Amino acid sequence: MASNTQDWWPDQLDLELLDQNGYDVGPYDEEFDYAEKFEELDLDEVKADIEEVLTDSKDWWPADYGHYGPLFIRMTWHAAGTYRSLDGRGGAAGGHQRLPPISSWPDNVNLDKARRLLEPIKTKYGEKLSWADLIVLTGNVALESMGFETFGFAGGRQDDFKGDDAVDWGPESEFETTSEERFDEEGNLKEPLGNTVMGLIYVNPEGPNGEPDLEGSAKNIRQSFSRMAMNDKETVALIAGGHTFGKVHGADDGDNLGPEPEDAPIDLQGLGWDNEFGEGKGPDTITSGIEGPWNATPTVWDMSYVNNLLSYDWEPEKGPGGAWQWTTKNDELDDAAPGVADPDDKEDIMMLTTDVALKEDDDFRAVLEEFRDDPDEFQDTFAKAWYKLLHRDMGPPERFLGPEVPDETMLWQDPLPDADYETIGEAEISDLKGQLLDSDLSVGELVKTAWAAASTYRDSDKRGGANGARIRLEPQRSWEANEPEQLEAVLSTLEGIQAEFNESRSDDVRVSLADLIVLGGTAAVEQAAADAGYDIEAPFEPGRVDATEEQTDAESFEALKPDADGFRNYLGDTDDDVEDLMVDKADLLNLTASEMTALAGGLRALGATYGDSDRGIFTDQPGTLTNDFFDNLLDMQYEWDAVTEDEDVFEIRHRETGEVAWEATRADLIFGSNARLRTIADVYASDEEKFVEDFAEVWSDVMKLDRFDLE
């Protein structure tokens, strides 16, 4: 295979992450509306079709115990369980389990068969039902078919047709390996990672580094599940609930398995892990390498997993697949499980290291005992934790589709209040713009505040954004990047304008602080363009509301805190290059490389830099929307000298006089040093009007990224 540019120069800034935001690689055109198509579905009919599949065992891949439910639960869990809260990436949205690299992870051995079993259903419903929704819905139907009452289901996940290259799964180059680079000096997972082993969803079921270390396993579980925004109780409920069903497969070791789907022969048509042991299926199946069920009723919702784990004493042993698993001491078993093919065959139950770790950890054990004593609490906790697991990456309830969406909105969905007032119209908008521009707030302050609020948005899990005005609440109002003292003064002025406006109205029209923050930035952009000689209108859509502290999970929102922000020239305290983090942020904001360039150049021109620093302000008229940033960046009468040891701050000197003209960071220089970004900068340096228009457009787009109520 021919090498690409990134292969030749692996340290080059990877802008291909942003290319996926510029066009759709799938078969549907821009007019395709999945939500519209989904609403045409008869969900009961779809679920009935899935029910039929559950017990229609196929000879090419027979169902354990005559029921595919446990297999489908694993499929659903492993699709949603890739989510991690630190950057919002992963999760079931996009249907990435059917795409590399996730399609070929060792933890997903034989899930390719699960999806093939569902192929007729996907074909039947076509564009009305995405793979992403089908994979999630099937897990719910599987649970219900085995006696569990689920909390609900929401559709709305669209399919991607290319894997997400922006996700950092870890530093390792081989599956099922664990590098020291994955952990910090205290042994904690480095951000934003959520899994402790490359190619596994969470942790090694045998224990850390494949050893039956209970204490280390409990630590890994707690950290990995917390990265998925689960607390101890939710963690135990998910593990216990999931392991109530089915079994693990390790009839022999993995040496009998052929290559994963992405490396399998063409005649297998995308199926992988061809098994040469025995029949290669049924009792001879090899998946994890661990062998056995957790209980004697593997297709029924009951308390047997919890009771077995707490009632028996467990000791480690090597199973038939050569992996560490746990068996009861002195063979103390009241009952054995049926065979997967013939119920008259019997198989001893077992536990994983990760199961026994729950029993040995004091806090996890307390939850297990609570569930044992109160089965209804176990049912309720698992139902809600499962719902959270499946829907955590979908964003606000406005995006949830279908008749099974619960009425209740959970705190993890970042709820917003309903507006009990009329939204401002054109006349009020014009009046408020005047008040904002006549206040003592500068263009830079207005722009920075609007940017700080809106740029928290993450398209990965549809969280953050300006709606809710959570920038005035903890933790956002105290983030260093938001310059708390200056932010306090700006918010005080904005709140004064808001109060004066609302108190002056004799009708039901009111303005939210969220709208006022965005309107302030928009008014400043328009004024700065006018000062440069351009009459532009940056579109503004009112209708935002203000969230309360009770509607804000401060701990959860801490994950949105920027380590650095190249757009504001905030370097933060990170070992990563600021330009890499800027590209990552641009991707989360769904920007293309051109949009990122226009946005950065415009924010520099407007003086919207951290600490009101002059870094990157390559102009004598800051606050005016000119293309001076690009013009001076590309001017060869200047040269650049690093002034810090780690080369993140530079001085721009006149080549002939040696006089320092400006100061800059890597987040500035990258637009001149990277070949692709320089070609874009060249366009904006030569066409100021285009730059101003492009900046205003992308600014407005960013300000409404979280406005799902407008869709």
C-alpha positions, -999 to 999 in steps of 0.1 A, spaced: 0 0 0 13 35 -9 23 57 20 4 88 27 16 122 39 11 113 76 32 82 71 61 102 57 59 129 84 41 113 115 47 144 137 29 167 112 -3 183 126 -31 159 117 -58 180 100 -76 150 85 -95 150 118 -113 181 105 -118 169 70 -145 145 83 -164 176 94 -163 191 59 -182 164 40 -203 133 44 -187 101 33 -220 82 35 -246 74 8 -272 99 20 -274 135 7 -277 167 28 -315 166 25 -318 133 44 -335 137 77 -330 106 99 -353 118 126 -381 122 101 -375 87 88 -373 72 123 -406 86 132 -422 66 104 -412 34 122 -436 12 140 -413 5 170 -435 -24 182 -432 -41 149 -394 -37 150 -392 -51 185 -414 -80 175 -390 -88 146 -361 -87 170 -380 -110 194 -382 -136 166 -345 -134 160 -337 -140 196 -349 -176 196 -344 -185 160 -311 -203 164 -290 -206 133 -268 -235 125 -240 -213 112 -239 -196 147 -262 -214 172 -276 -196 202 -264 -205 236 -293 -221 255 -314 -215 224 -315 -178 231 -294 -150 215 -303 -126 243 -270 -127 262 -250 -123 230 -270 -93 220 -267 -77 255 -229 -80 251 -231 -65 216 -251 -35 229 -230 -31 260 -198 -31 240 -212 -5 216 -222 20 242 -194 11 267 -167 28 246 -180 62 258 -157 82 281 -168 114 297 -135 133 296 -138 141 259 -173 127 252 -160 104 224 -169 68 219 -204 54 226 -231 38 205 -238 68 183 -225 64 148 -227 26 149 -189 24 152 -189 -12 164 -193 -22 127 -162 -1 117 -125 -4 125 -108 -3 148 -136 -12 172 -150 -39 149 -118 -58 154 -110 -53 190 -103 -85 210 -131 -76 234 -155 -78 205 -147 -113 193 -178 -129 177 -199 -98 179 -196 -97 141 -219 -127 142 -244 -108 164 -247 -80 139 -251 -105 110 -280 -121 127 -297 -87 127 -289 -80 90 -324 -90 78 -340 -65 102 -317 -37 90 -324 -46 54 -362 -46 61 -363 -11 76 -335 5 57 -330 42 62 -357 44 89 -335 24 113 -298 31 117 -274 4 128 -266 25 158 -302 25 170 -307 -11 161 -277 -23 181 -290 -4 212 -326 -14 208 -317 -50 204 -300 -51 238 -332 -37 254 -354 -62 237 -331 -90 248 -333 -79 284 -371 -76 282 -374 -111 266 -356 -126 296 -378 -110 322 -362 -76 328 -382 -43 327 -361 -17 310 -363 21 318 -368 32 282 -353 36 247 -346 66 226 -338 65 189 -320 93 170 -285 79 165 -273 83 129 -248 60 113 -213 70 104 -196 54 75 -161 59 86 -144 53 119 -137 83 141 -99 90 138 -101 117 165 -105 91 193 -73 84 212 -76 48 223 -41 47 239 -4 46 231 0 9 224 5 -4 189 -8 -39 197 -41 -52 210 -44 -65 246 -11 -49 257 -8 -23 284 20 3 282 33 23 311 25 53 290 -12 46 296 -9 55 333 6 84 352 31 81 381 3 74 406 -10 46 385 -41 64 372 -53 63 337 -41 93 317 -68 115 303 -89 111 282 -86 73 282 -114 52 296 -101 16 291 -71 2 309 -61 -22 282 -58 -16 244 -86 -33 226 -107 -40 257 -138 -21 266 -129 -15 302 -105 -37 321 -88 -71 318 -114 -97 332 -85 -119 344 -71 -89 364 -44 -63 359 -17 -76 334 -36 -109 333 -31 -117 369 -58 -124 395 -51 -93 415 -84 -84 433 -73 -51 447 -58 -39 415 -88 -51 396 -112 -31 418 -91 0 413 -92 -4 375 -129 -10 376 -136 21 396 -115 43 375 -126 29 342 -163 31 350 -159 66 365 -145 77 332 -179 66 318 -196 89 344 -207 59 366 -206 60 404 -199 29 426 -236 19 428 -241 22 390 -209 3 384 -219 -27 405 -254 -26 390 -241 -27 355 -217 -55 361 -241 -76 382 -270 -69 358 -250 -78 327 -235 -109 343 -269 -122 353 -271 -134 317 -251 -157 295 -216 -170 298 -181 -164 287 -164 -186 261 -130 -203 264 -133 -238 252 -97 -236 243 -70 -209 239 -71 -182 214 -44 -198 192 -73 -215 174 -88 -182 163 -81 -168 128 -75 -131 122 -100 -104 132 -124 -90 106 -101 -63 93 -74 -88 86 -96 -118 76 -96 -133 41 -119 -117 15 -141 -148 12 -152 -145 48 -170 -113 38 -161 -92 68 -164 -120 94 -134 -126 116 -120 -149 143 -126 -181 123 -124 -209 150 -106 -241 142 -112 -257 176 -138 -286 173 -169 -273 156 -158 -238 160 -192 -228 176 -216 -238 203 -197 -255 231 -165 -251 212 -168 -213 210 -137 -192 219 -143 -155 227 -125 -142 259 -106 -174 266 -125 -177 299 -151 -205 301 -184 -208 320 -217 -192 331 -222 -171 362 -253 -189 373 -276 -218 366 -303 -196 349 -284 -177 322 -314 -166 302 -336 -154 332 -335 -121 351 -330 -131 388 -308 -125 418 -286 -156 412 -254 -137 402 -255 -115 433 -263 -145 455 -237 -167 440 -210 -141 443 -217 -134 479 -227 -169 491 -197 -189 479 -160 -186 486 -140 -183 454 -105 -192 444 -85 -187 412 -77 -214 387 -67 -216 351 -97 -226 329 -96 -247 297 -88 -216 277 -56 -210 298 -70 -179 314 -74 -170 350 -110 -175 363 -125 -183 397 -142 -214 410 -159 -222 443 -137 -236 470 -142 -273 477 -166 -275 447 -194 -261 469 -222 -257 443 -259 -261 449 -267 -264 412 -249 -264 379 -258 -246 347 -273 -263 316 -251 -269 286 -253 -243 258 -264 -269 233 -280 -296 254 -296 -287 288 -289 -322 300 -252 -314 299 -240 -296 329 -214 -269 334 -200 -254 366 -205 -218 373 -175 -195 375 -166 -159 383 -141 -135 367 -114 -117 387 -135 -85 381 -165 -102 397 -147 -114 429 -130 -79 431 -165 -64 437 -169 -87 467 -135 -80 482 -137 -42 478 -155 -28 509 -175 -1 490 -185 -23 461 -194 -51 485 -218 -28 504 -237 -22 472 -238 -59 464 -253 -66 499 -278 -38 494 -289 -53 462 -291 -88 478 -313 -74 505 -335 -53 482 -340 -69 448 -363 -40 437 -334 -16 443 -312 -37 421 -338 -38 394 -343 0 395 -306 8 397 -296 -15 368 -325 -2 347 -315 34 351 -277 27 348 -283 7 317 -304 35 302 -276 60 310 -250 37 295 -269 35 262 -279 71 260 -250 91 276 -236 102 243 -268 115 228 -270 149 245 -301 167 256 -336 151 256 -346 172 225 -326 147 205 -344 116 219 -369 100 195 -396 74 198 -425 63 221 -404 48 248 -385 79 258 -391 83 296 -409 114 308 -382 119 335 -351 139 326 -320 129 344 -293 152 358 -267 136 335 -288 149 305 -279 185 315 -316 196 318 -328 231 310 -359 248 323 -388 256 301 -391 293 293 -422 309 310 -418 341 290 -419 354 255 -386 355 236 -371 387 224 -378 398 188 -360 420 163 -369 453 179 -356 441 213 -325 425 198 -316 458 182 -322 477 214 -301 453 235 -273 454 210 -271 491 215 -271 488 252 -243 462 251 -221 482 228 -227 514 249 -217 496 281 -182 497 296 -175 463 281 -149 461 253 -152 442 221 -127 417 234 -146 411 266 -179 406 249 -164 382 224 -143 363 250 -173 357 272 -195 345 244 -167 323 232 -160 309 267 -197 299 270 -203 285 235 -170 268 230 -176 243 258 -198 224 233 -187 189 223 -202 174 192 -189 140 205 -216 137 231 -236 169 224 -229 184 258 -219 220 266 -226 252 248 -240 286 257 -276 275 263 -282 274 300 -257 302 308 -238 277 329 -207 299 325 -221 318 355 -223 286 376 -196 264 391 -174 249 379 -172 271 347 -171 305 364 -139 294 382 -120 279 353 -86 296 348 -92 298 311 -123 319 317 -103 345 338 -127 344 368 -121 380 380 -127 395 346 -156 371 339 -172 382 372 -171 418 362 -185 411 327 -213 389 340 -222 416 366 -226 442 338 -246 417 316 -268 408 346 -274 445 351 -285 450 315 -307 419 318 -324 431 350 -330 466 336 -345 453 304 -367 427 321 -380 451 347 -388 476 321 -412 453 302 -449 456 308 -455 425 286 -442 389 289 -411 394 268 -378 387 287 -342 381 278 -322 353 293 -286 358 304 -277 330 280 -291 349 250 -275 382 263 -241 366 265 -243 354 229 -259 386 217 -231 406 232 -205 386 213 -225 389 181 -230 427 185 -192 430 191 -184 411 159 -207 432 138 -193 464 153 -157 453 147 -166 445 111 -182 479 107 -150 496 121 -131 477 94 -155 490 67 -177 460 63 -215 459 68 -222 424 79 -249 407 100 -239 378 122 -271 357 125 -285 355 160 -312 330 171 -328 339 205 -345 314 227 -318 302 251 -327 297 288 -308 299 321 -301 267 339 -301 265 377 -274 251 400 -298 222 408 -299 214 371 -261 214 368 -239 185 378 -207 204 386 -185 173 389 -197 161 355 -192 195 338 -156 196 351 -148 172 322 -155 201 298 -127 222 313 -101 232 286 -65 221 293 -55 248 268 -73 269 242 -54 279 211 -83 301 200 -78 323 230 -40 317 231 -45 301 265 -15 277 270 -27 262 302 -6 236 321 -3 207 297 25 187 281 5 186 248 13 211 220 -13 238 220 -19 234 182 -28 197 187 -53 206 213 -67 234 191 -73 209 163 -90 185 188 -112 214 200 -120 223 164 -131 188 158 -153 188 189 -168 220 175 -174 203 142 -152 227 123 -133 223 91 -96 234 87 -108 266 69 -133 274 96 -107 268 123 -84 292 105 -110 319 101 -121 316 137 -86 318 151 -76 348 129 -108 366 138 -105 361 175 -69 375 173 -81 406 154 -108 412 180 -83 410 209 -100 380 225 -69 365 240 -64 350 275 -54 377 300 -58 403 273 -24 393 262 -8 408 230 2 374 219 -10 368 184 -24 403 181 -6 412 149 -23 445 144 -22 481 155 -60 483 157 -72 454 179 -109 452 182 -113 458 145 -121 428 123 -93 431 98 -71 404 82 -40 418 97 -32 385 115 -28 367 83 -12 396 64 16 400 90 19 363 97 29 356 61 50 387 57 86 377 50 100 409 64 97 392 98 114 363 114 105 342 144 125 334 175 116 311 204 119 328 237 110 298 260 128 266 264 99 244 254 93 266 223 57 276 230 62 314 230 80 334 202 90 369 194 84 383 159 114 404 148 119 427 119 146 410 98 166 442 91 163 461 124 159 432 148 131 451 165 105 430 182 71 437 165 49 411 182 48 381 205 31 348 195 26 312 205 26 279 186 -11 284 181 -3 314 159 28 301 141 10 269 130 -11 289 105 21 298 87 42 267 93 17 240 83 14 237 46 -24 232 45 -31 259 70 -8 283 52 -27 279 19 -59 289 38 -42 318 55 -29 330 21 -65 333 9 -75 353 39 -44 375 37 -53 385 1 -91 388 5 -102 407 37 -138 408 28 -140 370 24 -123 366 57 -147 389 75 -177 371 59 -163 337 67 -155 346 103 -190 360 109 -206 328 95 -185 304 115 -189 325 146 -227 323 143 -225 285 137 -205 280 169 -229 301 189 -258 278 180 -241 244 180 -262 234 211 -295 248 198 -312 214 192 -345 231 198 -341 248 165 -339 216 145 
